[in-house]
Amino acid sequence: MKNSTNRFGLALLGCVTALALFVAPAAGGEIDDLKAQIKALMERLEALEAREKKMKADMMAAREAARKKAVATGDFPGSWKMPGSNTSVSFSGYVKLDAIYDFDQDLGDSFFGYDWGGGASGILLEGDDSGQRKASLHARQTRLRFDSLTSTKMGNLKTRIETDFYGGGNALRLRHAYASLGGVLAGQTWTTLMDENTYADTVDFEGPVGVVATRRPQVRYSQAMGKNLTMQVALEDPNAPTILMAGGSTSSQERIPNLVAALRMKTSWGAINVSGLLGQVLYEDGAVEESVTMSALHLGANIGLGKDTRLWGTFNVGQGGLDKSMLGASAAAILGANGELEALDSMGGFVGLTHNWSGSVSSGLYYGWVENDFEEAAQAAHPAHSQSLQTVHATIWWSPAPKTRIGAEIIQGWRETNGGEEGDATRLQLGLQYSF
């Protein structure tokens, strides 16, 4: 368009010039009028060309604005709108490599190796020389997460699907899959018994013994009770509580879900949470049918001690209710020689202190402990099970670049069995995490 306009203007100018030469003998006044007309015509052509340039620039700006709006204007940070809908979505996660060196024996991907039954079998007892030093690397904590938010008349409909690769070998494992709307959550996520606001930030995947950290399929209702307080009630899958019996263990029969309730307070200085659980352990084998009530209580808090230091802690106590919920807890119940079913008592927790040394460097020191209370007859029947467990995690994190974390951690663990035997183990772990 621009070139054609220029050619038209030059041609017109040439014609007018030729005409001026042809009528050169004309009066001087007429020539001046002709020059004025030529000048006016050229100014008009220049104005048309400037308007054309502005139209093109406005069109390009509108296209760029539309592109940015379509890609990056979701209703929550890092999200974008799905075309033709009011649903915002995001895809995030991280890649993490763990480099591990065990000084005593191979303890697996995590220090206690998913010891939800109180055995802590990874830590060998004194006099057992079967263990050996072991170096290993894995990336199974690598995590993928999908989130969505859709505005509805009842409020925001939120969903999350999250996976990692701890499913055995390098198989994909479902961590979270839930939706929430109007205070109601349905799906699989963290048990209502725990609170993410009071969880240890360790390089080790599980953290210190005594933490409550498990995910359960559930239906949960949450209700705000003021500015900082929230009440929650949930029905959760009992996850087949473990029953210890002569010759080993078995899973209980599931008939009713666990009832879990919690109160959570979060303020500028920290967070406090109180939660409790009620459930049932049921055993059936032929003519034998036994059941017992299981329960648990969880207390957790994190408190700011100045600008850069924070104190963390949890306390858990339960009669069977901490089985497969608190790391290091004993089984839910034991079937005695007389055929009676009894809930097993467990108690534990952790305390930690974290400090931010700068905008990119932080550290943490955590101590965790668990005590499992077995009756004398149960101790004699299960001498290898852990009566007490302890761990210390000393951690340092460095973020050399945005969305990058490098952590180093030394872990020391101890255990004592029902039979009075003791064992300990030491691990050094390095974690490199890259988020997106």
C-alpha positions in Angstrom: 0.0 0.0 0.0 2.8 2.4 0.9 4.8 1.8 -2.3 1.7 2.1 -4.5 0.9 5.4 -2.8 4.4 6.7 -3.4 4.3 5.7 -7.1 0.9 7.4 -7.5 2.3 10.6 -5.9 5.4 10.6 -8.1 3.4 10.0 -11.2 1.0 12.8 -10.4 3.9 15.1 -9.6 5.5 14.3 -13.0 2.2 15.0 -14.9 1.8 18.3 -13.1 5.4 19.3 -13.8 5.0 18.5 -17.5 1.8 20.5 -17.5 3.6 23.4 -15.9 6.3 23.3 -18.5 3.7 23.2 -21.2 2.0 26.3 -19.9 5.3 28.1 -19.0 4.3 31.2 -20.9 1.3 31.6 -18.7 1.2 34.3 -16.3 3.3 34.1 -13.1 0.3 34.2 -10.8 -1.2 31.1 -12.4 2.1 29.2 -11.9 2.1 30.2 -8.2 -1.4 28.9 -7.8 -0.4 25.6 -9.5 2.6 25.2 -7.1 0.3 25.8 -4.1 -2.1 23.1 -5.4 0.8 20.6 -5.9 2.0 21.3 -2.4 -1.4 20.8 -0.9 -1.8 17.6 -2.8 1.5 16.2 -1.5 0.6 17.2 2.1 -2.6 15.2 1.7 -0.7 12.2 0.4 1.7 12.4 3.3 -1.3 12.6 5.7 -2.9 9.5 4.1 0.4 7.6 4.5 0.8 8.6 8.2 -2.8 7.4 8.9 -2.1 4.1 7.1 1.0 3.6 9.4 -1.0 4.3 12.5 -3.8 1.8 11.5 -1.2 -0.9 11.0 0.5 -0.1 14.4 -2.9 -0.2 16.1 -3.8 -3.5 14.5 -0.5 -5.1 15.6 -0.9 -3.8 19.1 -4.5 -5.2 19.3 -3.3 -8.6 18.1 -0.5 -8.7 20.7 -2.9 -7.7 23.5 -5.3 -10.4 22.4 -2.5 -13.0 22.4 -1.3 -12.0 25.9 -4.8 -12.1 27.2 -5.5 -15.5 25.8 -2.3 -17.0 27.2 -1.5 -15.4 30.6 -4.6 -14.0 32.3 -6.0 -16.8 34.4 -7.8 -16.2 37.7 -4.9 -17.4 39.9 -1.1 -16.9 39.7 0.6 -18.8 36.9 -2.6 -19.8 35.2 -4.2 -19.2 31.8 -7.8 -19.4 30.5 -8.9 -22.4 28.5 -10.2 -21.2 25.1 -13.9 -20.6 25.0 -14.4 -21.2 28.8 -14.2 -19.4 32.2 -11.8 -22.2 33.5 -8.3 -21.2 34.5 -5.6 -24.0 34.5 -2.0 -24.3 35.4 0.7 -27.0 35.1 3.5 -27.0 37.6 5.9 -29.2 39.6 9.6 -29.9 40.0 12.4 -32.2 39.1 14.4 -33.5 42.1 17.5 -35.6 42.2 18.5 -37.2 45.6 22.1 -38.3 46.1 22.4 -40.6 49.2 25.2 -42.1 51.1 24.4 -44.6 53.9 27.2 -45.1 56.4 25.9 -48.3 57.9 23.4 -50.1 55.6 21.1 -49.5 52.6 18.0 -47.7 54.0 16.2 -47.2 50.7 14.8 -44.0 49.1 13.9 -42.5 52.5 15.5 -42.9 55.9 12.8 -45.1 57.5 11.6 -46.6 54.2 7.9 -46.1 54.8 8.0 -47.7 58.2 4.3 -47.3 59.0 4.2 -50.5 61.1 6.8 -49.6 63.7 9.4 -52.2 62.5 12.0 -49.7 61.3 13.6 -52.7 59.6 16.1 -50.5 57.7 18.1 -49.8 60.9 20.0 -53.0 61.8 20.4 -53.9 65.4 23.7 -54.1 67.2 25.7 -57.3 66.3 24.0 -57.5 62.9 26.9 -57.2 60.4 24.8 -57.9 57.3 24.6 -54.2 56.4 27.1 -52.3 54.3 27.8 -48.7 53.1 25.8 -47.7 50.1 25.7 -44.8 47.7 22.6 -44.3 45.5 20.9 -41.7 43.4 17.3 -41.5 42.4 14.8 -38.9 41.0 11.5 -40.5 42.2 10.4 -37.4 44.1 10.0 -35.6 40.8 6.5 -34.2 40.9 3.8 -33.1 38.4 0.8 -31.0 39.3 -2.3 -29.8 37.4 -4.6 -27.2 39.0 -7.9 -25.6 37.7 -10.3 -23.0 38.9 -13.8 -22.4 37.4 -16.1 -19.6 38.6 -19.6 -20.8 39.3 -22.8 -19.4 41.0 -21.8 -21.5 44.2 -18.3 -20.1 44.3 -15.0 -21.3 42.8 -14.7 -24.9 41.7 -11.1 -25.9 42.3 -9.4 -29.2 41.3 -5.9 -30.6 41.7 -4.2 -33.7 40.3 -0.7 -34.4 41.5 1.7 -37.4 40.9 5.2 -38.4 41.7 7.3 -41.5 40.9 7.3 -43.4 44.2 4.9 -46.0 42.9 7.5 -48.8 42.9 10.5 -48.7 40.6 9.9 -45.5 38.6 6.1 -46.0 38.2 3.8 -43.0 38.4 2.0 -42.7 41.7 -1.2 -40.7 42.5 -0.7 -38.3 45.4 -3.6 -35.9 45.2 -6.8 -36.0 43.1 -9.6 -33.8 44.5 -12.2 -31.1 43.8 -13.6 -28.5 46.2 -16.7 -26.3 45.9 -18.5 -24.2 48.5 -16.6 -25.7 51.4 -16.9 -29.3 50.3 -13.9 -31.3 49.2 -14.1 -34.7 47.6 -11.2 -36.9 46.5 -7.8 -37.9 47.8 -5.5 -35.5 49.6 -3.8 -35.0 53.0 -5.6 -36.5 55.9 -7.6 -33.9 58.0 -5.6 -35.2 61.0 -2.4 -33.3 59.8 -1.7 -29.8 58.7 0.8 -28.6 56.0 1.5 -25.5 58.1 3.3 -27.5 60.7 5.4 -29.9 58.5 9.2 -30.3 58.5 11.1 -29.0 55.4 13.7 -31.8 55.1 15.8 -33.1 52.2 14.7 -36.6 53.1 11.3 -37.4 51.6 9.5 -38.4 54.8 11.2 -36.2 57.4 11.6 -37.1 61.1 9.8 -39.9 62.9 6.7 -38.7 64.7 5.3 -36.7 61.7 1.8 -37.3 60.6 1.9 -37.3 56.8 -0.5 -39.5 54.8 -3.1 -39.0 52.1 -6.6 -40.5 52.3 -9.6 -40.6 50.0 -12.2 -38.5 51.8 -15.2 -36.1 51.8 -14.4 -33.0 53.9 -16.4 -29.9 54.9 -14.6 -26.7 55.9 -16.2 -23.7 57.5 -14.6 -20.4 58.4 -15.2 -19.3 62.0 -13.9 -15.8 61.9 -10.9 -14.2 60.2 -8.2 -16.7 61.3 -10.1 -19.8 62.4 -11.3 -22.7 60.3 -13.3 -25.8 61.3 -13.2 -29.1 59.3 -15.0 -32.4 59.5 -14.3 -35.3 57.2 -15.1 -39.0 56.5 -11.9 -40.7 55.4 -10.9 -44.1 54.1 -9.4 -46.1 57.0 -6.7 -47.6 54.8 -6.9 -51.1 56.2 -5.5 -50.7 59.7 -2.9 -53.3 60.6 -3.5 -56.1 63.1 -0.5 -57.8 64.7 -1.0 -61.5 65.4 1.0 -64.6 66.0 3.2 -65.3 63.0 2.9 -61.9 61.4 0.2 -59.3 60.7 -2.9 -58.8 58.7 -5.2 -56.0 57.5 -8.5 -55.4 59.3 -11.9 -55.6 57.7 -13.2 -52.2 56.6 -16.8 -51.4 57.3 -17.0 -47.8 58.4 -14.9 -44.7 57.5 -12.8 -42.8 60.0 -14.4 -39.6 61.4 -11.8 -36.8 61.6 -12.4 -33.2 62.8 -10.0 -30.3 63.1 -9.7 -26.7 64.2 -7.0 -24.6 62.4 -5.8 -21.1 63.2 -3.4 -19.2 61.0 -2.2 -15.7 61.8 0.7 -13.3 61.0 2.8 -14.9 63.8 2.2 -18.5 62.8 -0.3 -21.4 62.9 -1.9 -23.7 65.4 -4.0 -26.8 64.7 -5.9 -29.4 66.8 -7.4 -32.5 65.2 -8.8 -35.8 66.3 -9.8 -39.2 64.8 -12.3 -41.9 65.6 -12.4 -45.2 63.8 -12.9 -49.0 64.1 -10.6 -52.0 63.8 -12.6 -55.1 62.8 -11.2 -58.7 62.6 -13.2 -61.6 61.2 -12.0 -65.2 60.7 -14.6 -67.9 60.7 -16.4 -67.9 64.0 -14.1 -65.2 65.4 -15.3 -61.6 65.1 -13.6 -58.9 67.1 -13.7 -55.2 66.9 -12.2 -52.3 68.8 -12.4 -48.5 68.6 -9.3 -46.6 67.6 -8.6 -42.9 68.2 -5.9 -40.3 67.8 -5.2 -36.7 68.8 -2.9 -34.3 66.9 -1.5 -30.9 68.0 0.7 -28.8 65.8 2.1 -25.3 65.8 4.7 -23.0 64.1 5.6 -19.8 65.8 7.7 -16.9 64.6 10.7 -16.0 66.8 11.6 -12.7 65.2 11.8 -12.0 61.5 13.9 -14.9 60.4 13.6 -17.7 63.0 10.7 -20.0 63.4 9.9 -22.8 65.9 8.0 -25.9 64.7 6.4 -28.7 66.7 3.8 -31.5 66.7 2.5 -33.9 69.3 0.5 -37.0 68.5 -1.1 -39.7 70.8 -3.4 -42.5 69.8 -4.9 -45.8 70.6 -4.6 -47.6 67.2 -5.5 -44.4 65.3 -1.9 -43.4 64.3 -1.3 -46.6 62.4 -0.3 -45.7 58.8 -0.6 -42.0 59.7 2.4 -41.3 62.0 5.8 -42.3 60.8 7.1 -45.0 63.2 3.8 -45.7 64.9 2.9 -49.3 65.7 0.1 -51.3 64.2 -3.5 -50.4 65.0 -4.3 -53.4 67.2 -3.0 -56.8 68.3 -4.9 -60.1 68.4 -3.9 -61.8 71.6 -3.6 -65.6 72.2 -7.0 -65.5 73.9 -8.6 -64.2 70.7 -9.2 -60.7 72.0 -8.4 -57.6 69.9 -6.7 -54.7 71.7 -5.8 -51.3 70.3 -2.0 -50.5 70.5 -1.0 -47.1 72.1 1.5 -44.9 70.3 2.9 -41.4 71.1 5.3 -39.2 69.2 6.0 -35.9 67.5 8.8 -33.6 66.5 10.3 -30.2 67.3 12.3 -28.1 64.9 14.0 -24.7 64.6 14.5 -23.0 61.2 16.4 -19.8 60.3 16.7 -17.7 57.2 20.3 -16.5 57.0 19.7 -14.5 53.8 17.3 -14.3 50.9 18.8 -17.5 49.5 20.2 -19.5 52.4 18.2 -21.2 55.2 18.7 -24.0 57.7 16.7 -26.3 59.9 17.3 -28.7 62.9 14.6 -31.3 63.7 14.3 -33.9 66.4 11.6 -36.6 66.1 10.6 -39.3 68.5 8.1 -42.2 68.8 7.1 -44.5 71.7 5.0 -47.6 71.1 3.4 -49.1 74.2 3.2 -52.9 74.0 1.9 -55.0 76.9 4.3 -57.7 78.2 2.6 -60.5 76.3 2.7 -58.4 73.1 6.4 -57.6 73.6 7.2 -61.3 74.0 5.2 -62.2 70.9 6.7 -59.4 68.7 10.3 -58.8 70.1 11.6 -57.2 66.8 9.1 -54.4 66.6 10.3 -51.0 67.7 9.4 -49.8 71.1 11.1 -46.4 70.6 12.5 -44.5 67.6 14.4 -41.2 67.4 15.8 -39.1 64.5 17.8 -35.9 64.1 17.9 -34.0 60.8 20.3 -31.1 60.3 19.5 -29.4 57.0 20.7 -26.5 55.0 19.0 -25.1 51.8 20.5 -22.8 49.2 18.6 -21.1 46.3 21.3 -19.9 43.8 18.6 -19.0 41.2 14.8 -18.5 41.1 12.9 -21.8 41.4 16.1 -23.7 42.2 17.0 -25.3 45.6 20.0 -27.3 46.7 19.8 -29.0 50.0 22.3 -30.9 52.2 21.3 -33.0 55.2 22.8 -35.3 57.8 20.4 -37.7 59.4 21.0 -39.9 62.5 18.5 -42.4 63.7 18.1 -44.8 66.7 15.7 -47.5 67.6 15.0 -49.9 70.4 12.9 -53.1 70.1 10.5 -54.8 72.4 13.2 -57.3 73.0 15.6 -54.6 74.4 17.9 -54.6 71.4 19.2 -51.3 69.9 20.5 -50.1 66.6 21.5 -46.8 64.9 22.2 -45.5 61.4 23.6 -42.4 59.7 22.9 -41.0 56.3 24.2 -38.0 54.3 21.8 -36.7 51.6 22.1 -34.1 48.9 19.0 -32.9 47.0 18.8 -30.8 43.8 15.4 -29.4 43.1 14.3 -27.4 40.0 10.7 -26.1 39.9 8.6 -25.0 37.0 
